[in-house]
Amino acid sequence: ADCSCSSPQSFLPANNRLKRTSKRISNPKFTAMPKVKRSKKPPPEGWELIEPTLEELEAKMREAETDPHEGKRKVEALWPIFKIHHQRSRYIFDLFYKRKAISRELYDYCLKEHIADSSLIAKWKKQGYENLCCLRCIQTRDTNFGTNCICRVPKAKMEEGKIVECVHCGCRGCSG
């Protein structure tokens, strides 16, 4: 049983060897979630105009994420997060397409850095989806009968006095 190897891992190829992990010592000073890592490339011109609003929405998002969800249904806990995500994307969309207040370069930067949801914005540009609340409401795999969400039904086709609330994001009707 004389073996010249020092560990059982030496029989494994170099890329299959187990990596040692060190335990981090948790520091109470750094318990908050870090900001989203942005690219090292500096933001384009005009960023300083939209940054305060985006920071305010980011603070609301952090508050919504840490909000206690006792007494709420499981799906209701995520509704504020979907709402703020929608607001942030709609803000960038309106600045670029409606008000023409930001440059293409800044708009592309916001999409690349995932400040705004590019898939949701792509849907807003299509006819019939101008007011779409979230992408989950148009995914047919999330419903029992393979249809869109109840919030996508026009109010004119709904029963009078019936209050509709989307299960996915809490929307009360985004089809018009």
C-alpha positions, 0 to 999 in steps of 0.5 A: 500500500505504498503510494507516492501520491499525496492526496486522492485528488491527484488521480483526477485530471487537473480540471476535475479536482475539487476546489477548496472553498473558504468560508466568508466571515459575515460582516454586519456592516455589509448585509445590504445587497450590493448594487448591480454590477455595471460595465466598466465603460462610463455611461454615455452623455445624458446619464446624469439627467436620468440617474436621479430617477433611476436611483429613486426607482432602485431604492423603491425596488430594494424596499419592495424586495425587503418588505415583509410578506406576511399576510399576503398570498405567495403571488402578491409578494412579487407584485410591487417588484413587477410594478417597479420593473415596469415603471423603470422600463416604461421610463426609459421607453418614454424618454426615447420613443415618446419624448425623444429626450435621450440619445440612441447611445444612452438608450442602448446603454440602458438596455445593455446594462439591463436597466430597462427590459428590452423584451418588454419594450419590444412588445410595447412597440407592437400594435395591441401591446402598447400598455402591456404590464409584464411578459408573463401575462402573454405567455400561454403556458402559464394559464390552464387553458392556453390563453392570455391572462385575464388582464389582457381582456378588454374592459368592454368585453368584461362583465360590468362591475367585475373587478379583475386582478392579474395573478401574475403581477396584480395588473387590473387591465392592460389591454385598454 
